[in-house]
Amino acid sequence: MKLTGRIKELIIRGGEKISPLEVDSAILSIKEVKEAVCFGVEDPKYGEVVWAGVVLDGLKKGDKQEEERIKKALNRALAKVGY
């Protein structure tokens, strides 16, 4: 998959309007995240779903404990913006 930019500034998931900029900001608030961008991907059930490309800083490949910690931090960050 190759990303070239966002066509629109909203992701509509099952009628819910999601701001990619808010999701990007939430992901970037995690200290181990160096770069992030989210985008909508077509989905037959919901219309679109949110995906994100993330570049981590300092995570060693296979470090499952750190990976789980980052996932929990991401869930908390996204809950703050309502996703």
PDB file with SEQRES, HELIX, SHEET and CRYST1 records, atoms N, CA, C and O in Angstrom:
SEQRES   1 A   83  MET LYS LEU THR GLY ARG ILE LYS GLU LEU ILE ILE ARG          
SEQRES   2 A   83  GLY GLY GLU LYS ILE SER PRO LEU GLU VAL ASP SER ALA          
SEQRES   3 A   83  ILE LEU SER ILE LYS GLU VAL LYS GLU ALA VAL CYS PHE          
SEQRES   4 A   83  GLY VAL GLU ASP PRO LYS TYR GLY GLU VAL VAL TRP ALA          
SEQRES   5 A   83  GLY VAL VAL LEU ASP GLY LEU LYS LYS GLY ASP LYS GLN          
SEQRES   6 A   83  GLU GLU GLU ARG ILE LYS LYS ALA LEU ASN ARG ALA LEU          
SEQRES   7 A   83  ALA LYS VAL GLY TYR                                          
HELIX    1 AA1 PRO A   20  LEU A   28  1                                   9    
HELIX    2 AA2 LYS A   64  LYS A   80  1                                  17    
SHEET    1 AA1 2 ILE A  11  ARG A  13  0                                        
SHEET    2 AA1 2 GLU A  16  ILE A  18 -1                                        
SHEET    1 AA2 2 VAL A  33  ASP A  43  0                                        
SHEET    2 AA2 2 GLY A  47  LEU A  56 -1                                        
CRYST1    1.000    1.000    1.000  90.00  90.00  90.00 P 1           1          
ATOM      1  N   MET A   1       0.841  -1.163   0.000  1.00  0.00           N  
ATOM      2  CA  MET A   1       0.000   0.000   0.000  1.00  0.00           C  
ATOM      3  C   MET A   1       0.897   1.240   0.000  1.00  0.00           C  
ATOM      4  O   MET A   1       1.914   1.287   0.692  1.00  0.00           O  
ATOM      5  N   LYS A   2       0.510   2.219  -0.770  1.00  0.00           N  
ATOM      6  CA  LYS A   2       1.260   3.468  -0.849  1.00  0.00           C  
ATOM      7  C   LYS A   2       0.333   4.625  -0.491  1.00  0.00           C  
ATOM      8  O   LYS A   2      -0.727   4.787  -1.096  1.00  0.00           O  
ATOM      9  N   LEU A   3       0.734   5.427   0.494  1.00  0.00           N  
ATOM     10  CA  LEU A   3      -0.054   6.587   0.897  1.00  0.00           C  
ATOM     11  C   LEU A   3       0.484   7.820   0.193  1.00  0.00           C  
ATOM     12  O   LEU A   3       1.690   8.066   0.179  1.00  0.00           O  
ATOM     13  N   THR A   4      -0.414   8.583  -0.386  1.00  0.00           N  
ATOM     14  CA  THR A   4       0.010   9.802  -1.074  1.00  0.00           C  
ATOM     15  C   THR A   4      -0.623  11.052  -0.479  1.00  0.00           C  
ATOM     16  O   THR A   4      -0.301  12.164  -0.898  1.00  0.00           O  
ATOM     17  N   GLY A   5      -1.511  10.888   0.483  1.00  0.00           N  
ATOM     18  CA  GLY A   5      -2.177  12.023   1.115  1.00  0.00           C  
ATOM     19  C   GLY A   5      -3.617  11.675   1.400  1.00  0.00           C  
ATOM     20  O   GLY A   5      -4.114  10.633   0.972  1.00  0.00           O  
ATOM     21  N   ARG A   6      -4.289  12.560   2.131  1.00  0.00           N  
ATOM     22  CA  ARG A   6      -5.692  12.338   2.451  1.00  0.00           C  
ATOM     23  C   ARG A   6      -6.562  13.040   1.420  1.00  0.00           C  
ATOM     24  O   ARG A   6      -6.330  14.200   1.079  1.00  0.00           O  
ATOM     25  N   ILE A   7      -7.552  12.333   0.934  1.00  0.00           N  
ATOM     26  CA  ILE A   7      -8.496  12.930  -0.005  1.00  0.00           C  
ATOM     27  C   ILE A   7      -9.464  13.827   0.752  1.00  0.00           C  
ATOM     28  O   ILE A   7      -9.869  14.877   0.254  1.00  0.00           O  
ATOM     29  N   LYS A   8      -9.833  13.407   1.958  1.00  0.00           N  
ATOM     30  CA  LYS A   8     -10.776  14.186   2.754  1.00  0.00           C  
ATOM     31  C   LYS A   8     -10.310  14.214   4.203  1.00  0.00           C  
ATOM     32  O   LYS A   8      -9.486  13.401   4.621  1.00  0.00           O  
ATOM     33  N   GLU A   9     -10.841  15.148   4.950  1.00  0.00           N  
ATOM     34  CA  GLU A   9     -10.394  15.335   6.327  1.00  0.00           C  
ATOM     35  C   GLU A   9     -11.312  14.705   7.364  1.00  0.00           C  
ATOM     36  O   GLU A   9     -11.239  15.053   8.542  1.00  0.00           O  
ATOM     37  N   LEU A  10     -12.169  13.789   6.948  1.00  0.00           N  
ATOM     38  CA  LEU A  10     -12.997  13.030   7.884  1.00  0.00           C  
ATOM     39  C   LEU A  10     -13.037  11.577   7.455  1.00  0.00           C  
ATOM     40  O   LEU A  10     -13.054  11.257   6.267  1.00  0.00           O  
ATOM     41  N   ILE A  11     -13.053  10.708   8.452  1.00  0.00           N  
ATOM     42  CA  ILE A  11     -13.263   9.290   8.216  1.00  0.00           C  
ATOM     43  C   ILE A  11     -14.670   9.008   8.739  1.00  0.00           C  
ATOM     44  O   ILE A  11     -14.982   9.328   9.886  1.00  0.00           O  
ATOM     45  N   ILE A  12     -15.507   8.419   7.911  1.00  0.00           N  
ATOM     46  CA  ILE A  12     -16.878   8.140   8.341  1.00  0.00           C  
ATOM     47  C   ILE A  12     -17.021   6.644   8.538  1.00  0.00           C  
ATOM     48  O   ILE A  12     -17.026   5.866   7.584  1.00  0.00           O  
ATOM     49  N   ARG A  13     -17.139   6.257   9.816  1.00  0.00           N  
ATOM     50  CA  ARG A  13     -17.217   4.847  10.209  1.00  0.00           C  
ATOM     51  C   ARG A  13     -18.614   4.576  10.753  1.00  0.00           C  
ATOM     52  O   ARG A  13     -18.939   4.990  11.866  1.00  0.00           O  
ATOM     53  N   GLY A  14     -19.426   3.896   9.985  1.00  0.00           N  
ATOM     54  CA  GLY A  14     -20.777   3.574  10.431  1.00  0.00           C  
ATOM     55  C   GLY A  14     -21.591   4.812  10.783  1.00  0.00           C  
ATOM     56  O   GLY A  14     -22.406   4.768  11.705  1.00  0.00           O  
ATOM     57  N   GLY A  15     -21.388   5.906  10.073  1.00  0.00           N  
ATOM     58  CA  GLY A  15     -22.103   7.151  10.337  1.00  0.00           C  
ATOM     59  C   GLY A  15     -21.398   8.076  11.313  1.00  0.00           C  
ATOM     60  O   GLY A  15     -21.757   9.248  11.418  1.00  0.00           O  
ATOM     61  N   GLU A  16     -20.400   7.572  12.027  1.00  0.00           N  
ATOM     62  CA  GLU A  16     -19.629   8.388  12.977  1.00  0.00           C  
ATOM     63  C   GLU A  16     -18.520   9.117  12.221  1.00  0.00           C  
ATOM     64  O   GLU A  16     -17.777   8.512  11.448  1.00  0.00           O  
ATOM     65  N   LYS A  17     -18.422  10.417  12.453  1.00  0.00           N  
ATOM     66  CA  LYS A  17     -17.386  11.215  11.799  1.00  0.00           C  
ATOM     67  C   LYS A  17     -16.163  11.285  12.706  1.00  0.00           C  
ATOM     68  O   LYS A  17     -16.246  11.738  13.847  1.00  0.00           O  
ATOM     69  N   ILE A  18     -15.029  10.830  12.183  1.00  0.00           N  
ATOM     70  CA  ILE A  18     -13.788  10.757  12.952  1.00  0.00           C  
ATOM     71  C   ILE A  18     -12.765  11.678  12.307  1.00  0.00           C  
ATOM     72  O   ILE A  18     -12.538  11.624  11.099  1.00  0.00           O  
ATOM     73  N   SER A  19     -12.153  12.518  13.122  1.00  0.00           N  
ATOM     74  CA  SER A  19     -11.126  13.430  12.635  1.00  0.00           C  
ATOM     75  C   SER A  19      -9.766  12.735  12.642  1.00  0.00           C  
ATOM     76  O   SER A  19      -9.268  12.378  13.710  1.00  0.00           O  
ATOM     77  N   PRO A  20      -9.156  12.535  11.468  1.00  0.00           N  
ATOM     78  CA  PRO A  20      -7.831  11.913  11.437  1.00  0.00           C  
ATOM     79  C   PRO A  20      -6.792  12.741  12.192  1.00  0.00           C  
ATOM     80  O   PRO A  20      -5.861  12.180  12.769  1.00  0.00           O  
ATOM     81  N   LEU A  21      -6.937  14.058  12.196  1.00  0.00           N  
ATOM     82  CA  LEU A  21      -5.969  14.902  12.897  1.00  0.00           C  
ATOM     83  C   LEU A  21      -6.001  14.654  14.400  1.00  0.00           C  
ATOM     84  O   LEU A  21      -4.957  14.668  15.052  1.00  0.00           O  
ATOM     85  N   GLU A  22      -7.196  14.424  14.959  1.00  0.00           N  
ATOM     86  CA  GLU A  22      -7.300  14.123  16.392  1.00  0.00           C  
ATOM     87  C   GLU A  22      -6.688  12.769  16.713  1.00  0.00           C  
ATOM     88  O   GLU A  22      -6.024  12.605  17.736  1.00  0.00           O  
ATOM     89  N   VAL A  23      -6.915  11.802  15.837  1.00  0.00           N  
ATOM     90  CA  VAL A  23      -6.344  10.469  16.057  1.00  0.00           C  
ATOM     91  C   VAL A  23      -4.817  10.538  15.930  1.00  0.00           C  
ATOM     92  O   VAL A  23      -4.099   9.953  16.742  1.00  0.00           O  
ATOM     93  N   ASP A  24      -4.326  11.248  14.918  1.00  0.00           N  
ATOM     94  CA  ASP A  24      -2.876  11.429  14.764  1.00  0.00           C  
ATOM     95  C   ASP A  24      -2.277  12.029  16.034  1.00  0.00           C  
ATOM     96  O   ASP A  24      -1.260  11.552  16.538  1.00  0.00           O  
ATOM     97  N   SER A  25      -2.913  13.072  16.538  1.00  0.00           N  
ATOM     98  CA  SER A  25      -2.421  13.763  17.726  1.00  0.00           C  
ATOM     99  C   SER A  25      -2.390  12.828  18.935  1.00  0.00           C  
ATOM    100  O   SER A  25      -1.430  12.833  19.705  1.00  0.00           O  
ATOM    101  N   ALA A  26      -3.440  12.030  19.097  1.00  0.00           N  
ATOM    102  CA  ALA A  26      -3.492  11.082  20.213  1.00  0.00           C  
ATOM    103  C   ALA A  26      -2.364  10.063  20.111  1.00  0.00           C  
ATOM    104  O   ALA A  26      -1.712   9.748  21.107  1.00  0.00           O  
ATOM    105  N   ILE A  27      -2.136   9.551  18.907  1.00  0.00           N  
ATOM    106  CA  ILE A  27      -1.068   8.567  18.722  1.00  0.00           C  
ATOM    107  C   ILE A  27       0.291   9.207  18.983  1.00  0.00           C  
ATOM    108  O   ILE A  27       1.149   8.608  19.632  1.00  0.00           O  
ATOM    109  N   LEU A  28       0.488  10.425  18.477  1.00  0.00           N  
ATOM    110  CA  LEU A  28       1.776  11.107  18.646  1.00  0.00           C  
ATOM    111  C   LEU A  28       2.044  11.520  20.097  1.00  0.00           C  
ATOM    112  O   LEU A  28       3.177  11.856  20.442  1.00  0.00           O  
ATOM    113  N   SER A  29       1.013  11.499  20.950  1.00  0.00           N  
ATOM    114  CA  SER A  29       1.215  11.848  22.357  1.00  0.00           C  
ATOM    115  C   SER A  29       1.946  10.754  23.130  1.00  0.00           C  
ATOM    116  O   SER A  29       2.390  10.981  24.256  1.00  0.00           O  
ATOM    117  N   ILE A  30       2.071   9.578  22.536  1.00  0.00           N  
ATOM    118  CA  ILE A  30       2.794   8.467  23.163  1.00  0.00           C  
ATOM    119  C   ILE A  30       4.276   8.656  22.885  1.00  0.00           C  
ATOM    120  O   ILE A  30       4.690   8.778  21.732  1.00  0.00           O  
ATOM    121  N   LYS A  31       5.073   8.680  23.946  1.00  0.00           N  
ATOM    122  CA  LYS A  31       6.478   9.079  23.802  1.00  0.00           C  
ATOM    123  C   LYS A  31       7.289   8.181  22.868  1.00  0.00           C  
ATOM    124  O   LYS A  31       8.252   8.650  22.261  1.00  0.00           O  
ATOM    125  N   GLU A  32       6.926   6.909  22.737  1.00  0.00           N  
ATOM    126  CA  GLU A  32       7.684   6.000  21.874  1.00  0.00           C  
ATOM    127  C   GLU A  32       7.327   6.144  20.394  1.00  0.00           C  
ATOM    128  O   GLU A  32       7.974   5.539  19.540  1.00  0.00           O  
ATOM    129  N   VAL A  33       6.310   6.932  20.091  1.00  0.00           N  
ATOM    130  CA  VAL A  33       5.885   7.101  18.708  1.00  0.00           C  
ATOM    131  C   VAL A  33       6.644   8.273  18.092  1.00  0.00           C  
ATOM    132  O   VAL A  33       6.572   9.406  18.568  1.00  0.00           O  
ATOM    133  N   LYS A  34       7.364   7.970  17.035  1.00  0.00           N  
ATOM    134  CA  LYS A  34       8.169   8.987  16.354  1.00  0.00           C  
ATOM    135  C   LYS A  34       7.355   9.683  15.258  1.00  0.00           C  
ATOM    136  O   LYS A  34       7.415  10.904  15.112  1.00  0.00           O  
ATOM    137  N   GLU A  35       6.594   8.897  14.492  1.00  0.00           N  
ATOM    138  CA  GLU A  35       5.759   9.427  13.411  1.00  0.00           C  
ATOM    139  C   GLU A  35       4.475   8.619  13.360  1.00  0.00           C  
ATOM    140  O   GLU A  35       4.456   7.434  13.690  1.00  0.00           O  
ATOM    141  N   ALA A  36       3.389   9.286  12.936  1.00  0.00           N  
ATOM    142  CA  ALA A  36       2.115   8.574  12.809  1.00  0.00           C  
ATOM    143  C   ALA A  36       1.197   9.300  11.843  1.00  0.00           C  
ATOM    144  O   ALA A  36       1.221  10.526  11.734  1.00  0.00           O  
ATOM    145  N   VAL A  37       0.396   8.524  11.151  1.00  0.00           N  
ATOM    146  CA  VAL A  37      -0.638   9.073  10.278  1.00  0.00           C  
ATOM    147  C   VAL A  37      -1.772   8.047  10.221  1.00  0.00           C  
ATOM    148  O   VAL A  37      -1.532   6.852  10.053  1.00  0.00           O  
ATOM    149  N   CYS A  38      -3.007   8.529  10.361  1.00  0.00           N  
ATOM    150  CA  CYS A  38      -4.134   7.612  10.248  1.00  0.00           C  
ATOM    151  C   CYS A  38      -4.924   7.954   8.990  1.00  0.00           C  
ATOM    152  O   CYS A  38      -4.807   9.051   8.444  1.00  0.00           O  
ATOM    153  N   PHE A  39      -5.720   7.004   8.545  1.00  0.00           N  
ATOM    154  CA  PHE A  39      -6.455   7.172   7.304  1.00  0.00           C  
ATOM    155  C   PHE A  39      -7.612   6.189   7.289  1.00  0.00           C  
ATOM    156  O   PHE A  39      -7.604   5.195   8.015  1.00  0.00           O  
ATOM    157  N   GLY A  40      -8.601   6.469   6.463  1.00  0.00           N  
ATOM    158  CA  GLY A  40      -9.744   5.581   6.327  1.00  0.00           C  
ATOM    159  C   GLY A  40      -9.503   4.539   5.256  1.00  0.00           C  
ATOM    160  O   GLY A  40      -8.937   4.827   4.201  1.00  0.00           O  
ATOM    161  N   VAL A  41      -9.940   3.327   5.541  1.00  0.00           N  
ATOM    162  CA  VAL A  41      -9.844   2.221   4.594  1.00  0.00           C  
ATOM    163  C   VAL A  41     -11.259   1.687   4.394  1.00  0.00           C  
ATOM    164  O   VAL A  41     -11.993   1.479   5.360  1.00  0.00           O  
ATOM    165  N   GLU A  42     -11.633   1.468   3.141  1.00  0.00           N  
ATOM    166  CA  GLU A  42     -12.976   0.976   2.833  1.00  0.00           C  
ATOM    167  C   GLU A  42     -13.266  -0.319   3.579  1.00  0.00           C  
ATOM    168  O   GLU A  42     -12.416  -1.202   3.696  1.00  0.00           O  
ATOM    169  N   ASP A  43     -14.510  -0.401   4.085  1.00  0.00           N  
ATOM    170  CA  ASP A  43     -14.957  -1.573   4.822  1.00  0.00           C  
ATOM    171  C   ASP A  43     -16.396  -1.865   4.421  1.00  0.00           C  
ATOM    172  O   ASP A  43     -17.224  -0.955   4.427  1.00  0.00           O  
ATOM    173  N   PRO A  44     -16.722  -3.121   4.069  1.00  0.00           N  
ATOM    174  CA  PRO A  44     -18.079  -3.421   3.615  1.00  0.00           C  
ATOM    175  C   PRO A  44     -19.147  -3.228   4.690  1.00  0.00           C  
ATOM    176  O   PRO A  44     -20.291  -2.908   4.367  1.00  0.00           O  
ATOM    177  N   LYS A  45     -18.797  -3.415   5.951  1.00  0.00           N  
ATOM    178  CA  LYS A  45     -19.774  -3.296   7.039  1.00  0.00           C  
ATOM    179  C   LYS A  45     -19.945  -1.855   7.513  1.00  0.00           C  
ATOM    180  O   LYS A  45     -21.070  -1.390   7.694  1.00  0.00           O  
ATOM    181  N   TYR A  46     -18.822  -1.140   7.716  1.00  0.00           N  
ATOM    182  CA  TYR A  46     -18.861   0.183   8.322  1.00  0.00           C  
ATOM    183  C   TYR A  46     -18.676   1.338   7.334  1.00  0.00           C  
ATOM    184  O   TYR A  46     -18.778   2.500   7.727  1.00  0.00           O  
ATOM    185  N   GLY A  47     -18.414   1.048   6.089  1.00  0.00           N  
ATOM    186  CA  GLY A  47     -18.121   2.100   5.119  1.00  0.00           C  
ATOM    187  C   GLY A  47     -16.632   2.384   5.090  1.00  0.00           C  
ATOM    188  O   GLY A  47     -15.982   2.269   4.051  1.00  0.00           O  
ATOM    189  N   GLU A  48     -16.096   2.761   6.259  1.00  0.00           N  
ATOM    190  CA  GLU A  48     -14.647   2.955   6.427  1.00  0.00           C  
ATOM    191  C   GLU A  48     -14.255   2.520   7.832  1.00  0.00           C  
ATOM    192  O   GLU A  48     -15.069   2.561   8.754  1.00  0.00           O  
ATOM    193  N   VAL A  49     -13.027   2.111   7.983  1.00  0.00           N  
ATOM    194  CA  VAL A  49     -12.434   1.863   9.296  1.00  0.00           C  
ATOM    195  C   VAL A  49     -11.134   2.652   9.375  1.00  0.00           C  
ATOM    196  O   VAL A  49     -10.548   3.013   8.355  1.00  0.00           O  
ATOM    197  N   VAL A  50     -10.696   2.912  10.596  1.00  0.00           N  
ATOM    198  CA  VAL A  50      -9.487   3.702  10.805  1.00  0.00           C  
ATOM    199  C   VAL A  50      -8.274   2.783  10.870  1.00  0.00           C  
ATOM    200  O   VAL A  50      -8.247   1.823  11.640  1.00  0.00           O  
ATOM    201  N   TRP A  51      -7.293   3.082  10.069  1.00  0.00           N  
ATOM    202  CA  TRP A  51      -6.000   2.421  10.115  1.00  0.00           C  
ATOM    203  C   TRP A  51      -4.965   3.490  10.418  1.00  0.00           C  
ATOM    204  O   TRP A  51      -5.214   4.678  10.213  1.00  0.00           O  
ATOM    205  N   ALA A  52      -3.816   3.073  10.901  1.00  0.00           N  
ATOM    206  CA  ALA A  52      -2.740   4.032  11.160  1.00  0.00           C  
ATOM    207  C   ALA A  52      -1.400   3.410  10.816  1.00  0.00           C  
ATOM    208  O   ALA A  52      -1.163   2.219  11.022  1.00  0.00           O  
ATOM    209  N   GLY A  53      -0.538   4.254  10.288  1.00  0.00           N  
ATOM    210  CA  GLY A  53       0.858   3.882  10.078  1.00  0.00           C  
ATOM    211  C   GLY A  53       1.656   4.552  11.178  1.00  0.00           C  
ATOM    212  O   GLY A  53       1.546   5.761  11.383  1.00  0.00           O  
ATOM    213  N   VAL A  54       2.459   3.774  11.886  1.00  0.00           N  
ATOM    214  CA  VAL A  54       3.188   4.296  13.050  1.00  0.00           C  
ATOM    215  C   VAL A  54       4.651   3.889  12.969  1.00  0.00           C  
ATOM    216  O   VAL A  54       4.976   2.739  12.673  1.00  0.00           O  
ATOM    217  N   VAL A  55       5.521   4.845  13.234  1.00  0.00           N  
ATOM    218  CA  VAL A  55       6.953   4.571  13.345  1.00  0.00           C  
ATOM    219  C   VAL A  55       7.316   4.735  14.810  1.00  0.00           C  
ATOM    220  O   VAL A  55       7.127   5.801  15.396  1.00  0.00           O  
ATOM    221  N   LEU A  56       7.841   3.661  15.397  1.00  0.00           N  
ATOM    222  CA  LEU A  56       8.211   3.697  16.816  1.00  0.00           C  
ATOM    223  C   LEU A  56       9.684   4.015  16.974  1.00  0.00           C  
ATOM    224  O   LEU A  56      10.504   3.700  16.111  1.00  0.00           O  
ATOM    225  N   ASP A  57      10.000   4.640  18.083  1.00  0.00           N  
ATOM    226  CA  ASP A  57      11.378   5.005  18.387  1.00  0.00           C  
ATOM    227  C   ASP A  57      11.852   4.191  19.580  1.00  0.00           C  
ATOM    228  O   ASP A  57      11.305   4.307  20.677  1.00  0.00           O  
ATOM    229  N   GLY A  58      12.861   3.376  19.367  1.00  0.00           N  
ATOM    230  CA  GLY A  58      13.487   2.659  20.469  1.00  0.00           C  
ATOM    231  C   GLY A  58      12.850   1.335  20.852  1.00  0.00           C  
ATOM    232  O   GLY A  58      13.234   0.757  21.870  1.00  0.00           O  
ATOM    233  N   LEU A  59      11.898   0.829  20.087  1.00  0.00           N  
ATOM    234  CA  LEU A  59      11.291  -0.458  20.401  1.00  0.00           C  
ATOM    235  C   LEU A  59      12.077  -1.556  19.695  1.00  0.00           C  
ATOM    236  O   LEU A  59      12.253  -1.534  18.477  1.00  0.00           O  
ATOM    237  N   LYS A  60      12.542  -2.509  20.481  1.00  0.00           N  
ATOM    238  CA  LYS A  60      13.280  -3.623  19.908  1.00  0.00           C  
ATOM    239  C   LYS A  60      12.300  -4.648  19.353  1.00  0.00           C  
ATOM    240  O   LYS A  60      11.287  -4.954  19.980  1.00  0.00           O  
ATOM    241  N   LYS A  61      12.605  -5.167  18.189  1.00  0.00           N  
ATOM    242  CA  LYS A  61      11.749  -6.157  17.548  1.00  0.00           C  
ATOM    243  C   LYS A  61      11.542  -7.348  18.475  1.00  0.00           C  
ATOM    244  O   LYS A  61      12.492  -7.895  19.034  1.00  0.00           O  
ATOM    245  N   GLY A  62      10.278  -7.736  18.625  1.00  0.00           N  
ATOM    246  CA  GLY A  62       9.966  -8.889  19.465  1.00  0.00           C  
ATOM    247  C   GLY A  62       9.755  -8.565  20.926  1.00  0.00           C  
ATOM    248  O   GLY A  62       9.514  -9.475  21.719  1.00  0.00           O  
ATOM    249  N   ASP A  63       9.835  -7.293  21.316  1.00  0.00           N  
ATOM    250  CA  ASP A  63       9.637  -6.895  22.714  1.00  0.00           C  
ATOM    251  C   ASP A  63       8.134  -6.810  22.984  1.00  0.00           C  
ATOM    252  O   ASP A  63       7.548  -5.729  22.928  1.00  0.00           O  
ATOM    253  N   LYS A  64       7.517  -7.949  23.275  1.00  0.00           N  
ATOM    254  CA  LYS A  64       6.065  -8.050  23.444  1.00  0.00           C  
ATOM    255  C   LYS A  64       5.563  -7.238  24.641  1.00  0.00           C  
ATOM    256  O   LYS A  64       4.475  -6.666  24.580  1.00  0.00           O  
ATOM    257  N   GLN A  65       6.328  -7.182  25.714  1.00  0.00           N  
ATOM    258  CA  GLN A  65       5.918  -6.435  26.904  1.00  0.00           C  
ATOM    259  C   GLN A  65       5.805  -4.941  26.586  1.00  0.00           C  
ATOM    260  O   GLN A  65       4.833  -4.292  26.973  1.00  0.00           O  
ATOM    261  N   GLU A  66       6.781  -4.412  25.896  1.00  0.00           N  
ATOM    262  CA  GLU A  66       6.767  -2.997  25.511  1.00  0.00           C  
ATOM    263  C   GLU A  66       5.655  -2.733  24.487  1.00  0.00           C  
ATOM    264  O   GLU A  66       4.998  -1.693  24.530  1.00  0.00           O  
ATOM    265  N   GLU A  67       5.455  -3.671  23.580  1.00  0.00           N  
ATOM    266  CA  GLU A  67       4.399  -3.549  22.578  1.00  0.00           C  
ATOM    267  C   GLU A  67       3.030  -3.453  23.259  1.00  0.00           C  
ATOM    268  O   GLU A  67       2.211  -2.618  22.874  1.00  0.00           O  
ATOM    269  N   GLU A  68       2.776  -4.284  24.251  1.00  0.00           N  
ATOM    270  CA  GLU A  68       1.504  -4.243  24.987  1.00  0.00           C  
ATOM    271  C   GLU A  68       1.350  -2.929  25.749  1.00  0.00           C  
ATOM    272  O   GLU A  68       0.248  -2.383  25.818  1.00  0.00           O  
ATOM    273  N   ARG A  69       2.429  -2.420  26.317  1.00  0.00           N  
ATOM    274  CA  ARG A  69       2.374  -1.150  27.030  1.00  0.00           C  
ATOM    275  C   ARG A  69       1.997  -0.007  26.087  1.00  0.00           C  
ATOM    276  O   ARG A  69       1.209   0.869  26.443  1.00  0.00           O  
ATOM    277  N   ILE A  70       2.565  -0.026  24.894  1.00  0.00           N  
ATOM    278  CA  ILE A  70       2.256   1.006  23.903  1.00  0.00           C  
ATOM    279  C   ILE A  70       0.797   0.894  23.458  1.00  0.00           C  
ATOM    280  O   ILE A  70       0.124   1.911  23.293  1.00  0.00           O  
ATOM    281  N   LYS A  71       0.303  -0.331  23.262  1.00  0.00           N  
ATOM    282  CA  LYS A  71      -1.099  -0.526  22.878  1.00  0.00           C  
ATOM    283  C   LYS A  71      -2.034   0.022  23.953  1.00  0.00           C  
ATOM    284  O   LYS A  71      -3.037   0.659  23.631  1.00  0.00           O  
ATOM    285  N   LYS A  72      -1.719  -0.217  25.224  1.00  0.00           N  
ATOM    286  CA  LYS A  72      -2.549   0.302  26.322  1.00  0.00           C  
ATOM    287  C   LYS A  72      -2.508   1.829  26.343  1.00  0.00           C  
ATOM    288  O   LYS A  72      -3.534   2.478  26.547  1.00  0.00           O  
ATOM    289  N   ALA A  73      -1.328   2.397  26.134  1.00  0.00           N  
ATOM    290  CA  ALA A  73      -1.197   3.857  26.090  1.00  0.00           C  
ATOM    291  C   ALA A  73      -2.005   4.427  24.927  1.00  0.00           C  
ATOM    292  O   ALA A  73      -2.622   5.484  25.058  1.00  0.00           O  
ATOM    293  N   LEU A  74      -2.004   3.743  23.812  1.00  0.00           N  
ATOM    294  CA  LEU A  74      -2.768   4.182  22.650  1.00  0.00           C  
ATOM    295  C   LEU A  74      -4.265   4.146  22.951  1.00  0.00           C  
ATOM    296  O   LEU A  74      -4.986   5.085  22.615  1.00  0.00           O  
ATOM    297  N   ASN A  75      -4.735   3.074  23.580  1.00  0.00           N  
ATOM    298  CA  ASN A  75      -6.152   2.985  23.940  1.00  0.00           C  
ATOM    299  C   ASN A  75      -6.560   4.126  24.868  1.00  0.00           C  
ATOM    300  O   ASN A  75      -7.637   4.699  24.703  1.00  0.00           O  
ATOM    301  N   ARG A  76      -5.711   4.462  25.843  1.00  0.00           N  
ATOM    302  CA  ARG A  76      -6.006   5.592  26.745  1.00  0.00           C  
ATOM    303  C   ARG A  76      -6.029   6.911  25.980  1.00  0.00           C  
ATOM    304  O   ARG A  76      -6.920   7.735  26.187  1.00  0.00           O  
ATOM    305  N   ALA A  77      -5.046   7.115  25.092  1.00  0.00           N  
ATOM    306  CA  ALA A  77      -4.968   8.359  24.324  1.00  0.00           C  
ATOM    307  C   ALA A  77      -6.180   8.531  23.424  1.00  0.00           C  
ATOM    308  O   ALA A  77      -6.725   9.631  23.325  1.00  0.00           O  
ATOM    309  N   LEU A  78      -6.608   7.460  22.768  1.00  0.00           N  
ATOM    310  CA  LEU A  78      -7.760   7.544  21.883  1.00  0.00           C  
ATOM    311  C   LEU A  78      -9.063   7.713  22.670  1.00  0.00           C  
ATOM    312  O   LEU A  78      -9.990   8.363  22.187  1.00  0.00           O  
ATOM    313  N   ALA A  79      -9.146   7.143  23.867  1.00  0.00           N  
ATOM    314  CA  ALA A  79     -10.340   7.330  24.694  1.00  0.00           C  
ATOM    315  C   ALA A  79     -10.523   8.800  25.060  1.00  0.00           C  
ATOM    316  O   ALA A  79     -11.653   9.272  25.185  1.00  0.00           O  
ATOM    317  N   LYS A  80      -9.426   9.522  25.230  1.00  0.00           N  
ATOM    318  CA  LYS A  80      -9.502  10.952  25.578  1.00  0.00           C  
ATOM    319  C   LYS A  80     -10.136  11.777  24.470  1.00  0.00           C  
ATOM    320  O   LYS A  80     -10.775  12.791  24.752  1.00  0.00           O  
ATOM    321  N   VAL A  81      -9.973  11.365  23.211  1.00  0.00           N  
ATOM    322  CA  VAL A  81     -10.580  12.097  22.101  1.00  0.00           C  
ATOM    323  C   VAL A  81     -11.889  11.441  21.650  1.00  0.00           C  
ATOM    324  O   VAL A  81     -12.496  11.878  20.672  1.00  0.00           O  
ATOM    325  N   GLY A  82     -12.319  10.407  22.351  1.00  0.00           N  
ATOM    326  CA  GLY A  82     -13.608   9.796  22.078  1.00  0.00           C  
ATOM    327  C   GLY A  82     -13.635   8.705  21.041  1.00  0.00           C  
ATOM    328  O   GLY A  82     -14.672   8.481  20.416  1.00  0.00           O  
ATOM    329  N   TYR A  83     -12.504   8.002  20.830  1.00  0.00           N  
ATOM    330  CA  TYR A  83     -12.484   6.921  19.832  1.00  0.00           C  
ATOM    331  C   TYR A  83     -12.136   5.606  20.460  1.00  0.00           C  
ATOM    332  O   TYR A  83     -12.074   4.589  19.769  1.00  0.00           O  
TER     333      TYR A  83                                                      
END                                                                             
